[in-house]
Amino acid sequence: MAPSSPVEVAFSRGWQGASKAAPPPAATDAETPAIRDRTVPSTPIESLLFRDMFGTPEMRAVFSDEAVIGRYVEAEVALARAQARLGVIPPAAAAGIAAGAQSLAIDWPRLQRETENVGYPILPLVHQLSEAAGEAGRFLHWGATTQDIMDTASVLQLRAALDIVGRDIGVLRGILADLALRYRDTPMAGRTHLQQALPITFGYKVAIWLSMFDRHAERLEQLRPRVLVGQFAGAAGTLASIGQAGLEVQAGFCEELGLGQPAMTWHVARDGIAEAVSFLGLVTGSLAKLATDIMLMMSTEFGGEVQEPFVKGRGASSTMPQKRNPISCELILAGTAAVRQQVGLILQGMVQDFERATGPWHLEWVAVPESFILAGGCLRQAIGMLGGLVVDPARMRTNLDLTGGLVVAEAVMMAAAPALGRQHAHDVVYDACRAAITSGRRLAEVLAGMPEVVAALGGVDGVERHCDPANYLGLAPQMVDRLLASRQAGTGQS
């Protein structure tokens, strides 16, 4: 059957047939259900194909339409209860509002239509909730302003979302701690500027990753009191609509919801929301660093020092059967880059005019849910990847030996310095390195032919010992121990 309404025609053409100068035709009452029924996902975080690659069902549920409307209703009921306790509205009214909330069946097409008209969903929701509450509806939303309810609902969502993030950071920290301990003494090449620099251990590398997430866990606990505060202040934030009982109502409202009471109205002071999203920027920045390391270590030239967990078909190429692509790393890097863009957006949203802004607030409607969904997806990918990470200590050792001992030239120089003097030792070892490179011999072979170096190092055996990268790990293993011990002591710091 051919589309009959303008809306259906537009959907069938993807709006391609509409004039570029005109917006899509407005929906009529009859067409609104068609919009809801025929809306298809249009972004990766909504797509049936991609949404569980870039997010998680659990985090999406926190920010779903049903959840956000539920939070608005929760805030309205909490306000009524607090006001009833303080005698601002009759107790029967609060009971009626709560009962109306329980029986409320949202008319979604009506809510959508009225929200588009008003510009905000609270007044349209108040209409429906007031009708459901009957006579008690006269006392609904008493003294509140739209932003009071929306901000408080956002904080309730943030609390739920931060709980998920905190839990997943905890799981990730546990996995990293196990890896750091297991590979505490596993030597590998430490690299600077993409060149082999000095030997480290894989456990040391993992412990560096772990230390970041230990700090993120600490940051999360520190930001909660600043971010998880309610909002009830009235039209210009002065609580004038409530009178002298305003601050008591505000305190009771926040208490009902388990939120902190703000020291000051924050309608246009958006640093709390911005801090929460910026925190996600830090978390995902660390995930991106971790994913970059693993992705590079998986490359053919590194010989697969580590590999993402093997799942049949995962990372396969449509044309090259040998491929095993770093899919989780790729998704983490894409998702974390998108979160960083949302951090910029949320910071822009802090630029608010006067006592109620004319638009920057709306940026949060985009940045908050998208950043949390993407961050949740990145954490899920990291947990899955690291939980089954395949580590190849033999390949790490092979790569460490690629330079024929040049990676420990510093070790030889410092060992010979007490006998030869630091600068002379540097010059001698420098010459030996050039000779090893041009001749293709191991550094130990070249040094064995240099009597003054042999004497300085205690014989040929001493030369071999100082040229073994496993003997020049510095305090890398002890640093792993120190980090793990600090975690057991509850400090979470290195």
N, C-alpha and C positions, 0 to 999 in steps of 0.2 A: 504494500500500500504506500502510495506517495505521501510525503509529509504534507500536512494541511495547514498548520499554523506557522506564523513567522518564526516562532522560536524553534519549531521542529525543522523548518527549512534551514535556519541558521546552523543548527546542530549537524544537519546532514552535510552541510558545506564547510563546516568548521569556521564559520563566519567569513569564508573567503569571498562569498558573493555579496557581502555587505559593503556599503560605501566606506572608504577609508576615513572619510571626514565625519562619519556619523557613528555613534555607539551602537551596540547591538540593541534591537528593539526591546522595550520594556515588557516584562511578563505581565499578563493579565491574571486574574484569579484562576481562570481555567487552565492557564498555561504553567503556573508555578509548580503544581505536582509533576508535570511533565519534565520540568527542569530537574527536580529532585530525583526523579526516576531515571533520567537519562544522563545525568552527570557522570562523566568518566574520569578516572584519575589522570592527572596531567603533569605530575612531577615525580621524580624518583622516590620521594619519601611517602607518596601515596600509591604509586603504581603497584598493581598486583605482581608484576614481574620483579621489580627492584626494591620494594619497600622493606623487605626483611634483609636486604643487603646493606641498606643505608640507615635502618632503624630497627626497632623492636616493637612487637605488638604491645608489650607492657608500657613502653614510654608513649606510644601513640595514643593509648587509651587515656593517659593522664590529660592529654590535650585535645581529645575528641570533642565534637559539638555537645554530645550528651554529657560529658564530664564537665565542661565549662558551664553549661546551663545548670547542672547539678550543684556546682560551687556557688553560682549566683543565688540559687534558692537556699542553699545552706547558710549563706551570709545573711539573707533576708530573715530567715527564721531565727538565727542567732541574735540579730539586732532586736527583733520583737521580744524575744525572751529576756534579754538584758534590760530593755525598756520597761517590760512588765515588772521585773523584780524591783525596779527603782520607782515604780508608780508613774512612769511617763505615759504609758498606755495601759488599758485595763488588762488584767491577767487573762480574762476570757478571750481577749483579742489575740494575744500571743498563742493561746491554745488553738484558736480557730485558724490562725495563719499556719501553725505547724500541721494541723489536720489537713488544711488545703494543700500544703506542700506534699503530704503523703498521697493524696488522691489525684494530684495534678497529672494530667495527660497532655503533654505539650502538643499544640497544633503547630507543627513545624512549618507548613507553607505560610500560615498567617504570621508566624514569628519571623520568617525570612522576609516576607513582604514588608512588614512594619519596620524591621531593622534597617532594611535598605532605605526606607523613607525617612526614618528618624536619624539614622546615622550611628546609632548605638542600640544594643539589644536590651538594655535594662528596662526602659519604659514599656516596650512591647511585652516583656516578660512580666512586669508588674501588672499589666492589664490582665494577663491570663491567670496569674497567681491570685490576684485580688478577686477575680470571678470565682476561682476554686475555693477561696476562703469565705465567701459569702459576706455577711455583715462585718466580720472581723477584717475584711479586706480594706475597710476604711482607714485602718491604722497601719497598713503595710507601708514600708519604706519611709517611716516617720522621721523627718528631719535629715534624711540621707540625700546624697547626690549620686548621680550615676557612677562617677569615678570612685566613690567610696566602695560601692559593691564590686565594681570590676577590678579595682586594685586588690581588694581583699581576696577575691576569688583567684586572682593571679598568684597571690602569695600562697594560698592553699595549694594551688597546682605546683608552685615552686617547691613547697615542702615535700610533696609526694615525689616530684621528679628528683630532687636532691637526695632523697632517701634511696632511690634506685641507683643514682650515680655513686653515692657513698658505699652502698653494698657492693657494687661492681668493682669499685676501686679496692675495696677490701679483698675481694676474690683475686683480683689481679696481683695485689701485693703478696698474697700467699703463694701464688704460682711463681712469682719472681724470686721470693725468698728461697723457695725450694731449689730453683735453678741455680741461684747464686751459691748456695751451699754445696750442691752436687758438683758444680764445675769450679769450685774455689781454686783448685790447683791445676786446671787444664790450661796449658800454655797456648797462646795464639799471638798473632802479630797485632800489635797496637798500631794504628794508622793515623797519620796526620797529613793533611792536604792530599788524601787518597794515596799516600805512599807509606810503605812500612817504616815505622819509626823505632819503637822499642817493643820488646815482648811484654805482654800483659797476660791475664788469664781470662777465660770466658766468664768465669764467676765474677770477676772484677767488673767486666762490661755490664753484666746483668745487674750487679749491685748499684751501678750508676743509674740505670733505669729505675731500679727500686727506690733509690733515695728520692727521686722526683715525686713518685707517687706517695711516699711517706709524707712528704711535705704537702702534697695536695690533700691528703686526709686531714692533716692539721689545719690547713686553710679552710676546709669545709666546715669543721667544727667552729672555727673562729668567726666565719661569716654568718652562720645561722642566726645568732642574736641580732645582727644588724639587718638581715634581710627578712626574717620571718616575723614581721610586725604587721598588725592590721591597719586598716584605713577607715576612719569614720570621723569626718570633720565638717560636712555640709558644704554648701555651694562655694564659698570662698575660703573654706578651711578654718573658719573661726568658731564653728559650733553654735553660731547665733540662733539657729533654728530650734535648738534644744534648751537654751538658756543656761542657768547656773549649774544644772545637772549634767551638762555636756561631757565633761571629762570623766564623770562617773559612768555615764552611759558608754563612753568610749572604752573605758577599762573593762566594763562588764561584757561588752561586745567581743573584745579581744579574748577575754577569759573564756567565753563560751566556745570559741574556736581554737583555743589552745595556742594563741599567738601572743607575741609581746605587744605591749602598748607603746606607741611611738612617743618620743619626747616632743615631737613637733609634727605638724601636718606635712605630708610629703607628696601632695598632689603634683608639685612641680620640682621636687627634689628626688630625682630618679636614680640616685647613686646606688641604692640597694638592689634594684632590678639589674642595673648595669654591672654591679659587682658579681651577681650570680652568673650572668652570661660571660663576663670576662673570666671568671673562674673556669668555665668550660673551655675558654680559649687556652688557658694554661694547661688544663688536663689534656686537651686534644693536641696541643703543641708537643707535649711529652710523648703522646702516642705516635705522633708523626716522626719524631726523632727515632723512637724504637723501631717503627716500621721501616724507616729509611735504612737503618743498620741491617736489619734482617733481609730486606730486599736486595741490598748490595751483596751481602754474604751468600745469598742464594745464587748469585750470577755464575755463569759457566766459568768465567775467569777466576773466580774465587773457589771453584771446585765444589760448591755446595757445602760450605762450612756448617751451615744450618739449612734446614728445609721446613717449610710449613707442613703440617700434618698431612699424610697421604690419605686422600679420599678418592676412590676410583672416579675418574672423569673430571675432578676438580682441577682447574687450571689448564685443561687440555686445549690444544689448538685444533681448529677445524682442518688445517692442512699439514701440520707438523706433528706427527704422533709422539715424538720424543719430548715435546715441551711439557714443562711443569711450572706454570706461571705463578708468581706470588700474589694470588688473588686477594687474600686478606690484607696484605700490605697495600695493595693498590686501592682497595676500598677505604682503608684507614686514611691514606694520604689524600684521597678525594674528599672524604667526609670532613677531615680536619681542616682542609683548606676552606671548605664552605662555612665551617663554624667561625673561622677567623674573619670571614666577611660579615657574619652576623655580629661579631664583637664590634666591628666598625659601625654597623648600623645602630646597635644599642647605645654606643657612645654618642652618636649623632642625636639620638632621642633624648639625651640629657639637656640639650639646648632648648629650653622651654621659656615661653614668654609669660611674664607677669604671674598671676596666681592660678590661672588655668590656661593651659597652652592651646594653640590653634591647630595642632597637627602632629608634633613630634611624638606624642603619646602613642599614636597609631603604629609607629615603627615597631614598638614592642610586640604588637599583635603578630607581626611577622617573625621578628628575631627570637623571641623567647621560645615558642614551640619548635621552630625549625632547629635552633641550636641544640635544644635538649634532645630532640629526636635523633639528630645526626650524631651528637656526642654519645648517646646511648648505643647507637649502632656501631660506632667506632670501638667503644669499650667491649661490646659483645664480640666483635671480630678479633680484638686483641686477646680476650680471654680464651676463645676457641683456638687461636693460633698458638699462643704460648703454652696452653695446657697440653698440647700434643707436639710441641716443637721437637724436631729431629736434629740432634746435635752430633757432629762428626769430629771427635777430637783428633782422629788420625789425619783428616784433611787439614785441620788447623795446624797440626805439627808439620805436615808436608809444606804448606804455604809459608810457615815460619822459617823453613829451611831453604826457601827459594833463592835467597840472596847469598847462600853459601857462607853465612856467618856475618855478613855485613850489617845485619840488623843489631848486632851486639858490638859494633865497633866502639861505641861509647864505653861499654863495659871493659873492653881491653885497655882503652886509653886510661880510664880511671884506675885500673888495677896496676898499670905500669907507671903511673905518675909518681908514686912515692919514691921509686928508684931513679926514674929518668927526669923527673920534673914535669909539671903539667904541660907546658907548651911543647917541650921536646917530645913527650909522649904523644901529644896530638899530631905533631908533624910526622913522626915515624908511622903511626897508625894510618894517617891520611895517605902516605905514600904506599903503604901496604894495601889499602883499599883500592887505590888506582891500579896497582899491579894485579890484584885479584880480579878486578872488573875486566881489564884488557886481556888477561890470560885465561879467564874462565875457570880459575882455580878457587878452591875454598880459601877463605881468609886465614883459617888455621894453618893451611899448608904454606901460605906465603910467610906468615909470622914465624913458623917453625924454622925458616931459613934466615932469620934475622937474630943473630946471637944475643944482641943486647936486650931484645924483647923476651927471648927465651929465658935469659937470666933474670930479668925483672919479674917474670911471671912464675918463676920456680920450676923451670923445665918444660919439656914438650907436653907432659901431662897437664901442667898448669895452663899452657896455651889452649889445649883442647877444652879444658874445663871452663875457662873464661869465654870461649867461643860458643859454648852451648847456651842457646837462648833460654832454656829452662832454668838456668842458674842466674838469670838476671831479670827476675820478676819484681825486684824492688819489694815494696810492702803491700803489693796488690792482694795477696791472700789475707794478710792481717787486716787490711782495710775492709775486706768482706766480713771478717769476724767482728770487727768493731761495729759495722752497720747492723748486723744481725743481733748483736748483743744489745745495742741501743733500742732495737725494736722490742726485744724481750723485756727490757727494763721499762718499756712504755713511753719512751721519749719520742720514738719515731724519727729520730734525726741521726745523721751520720756524724 
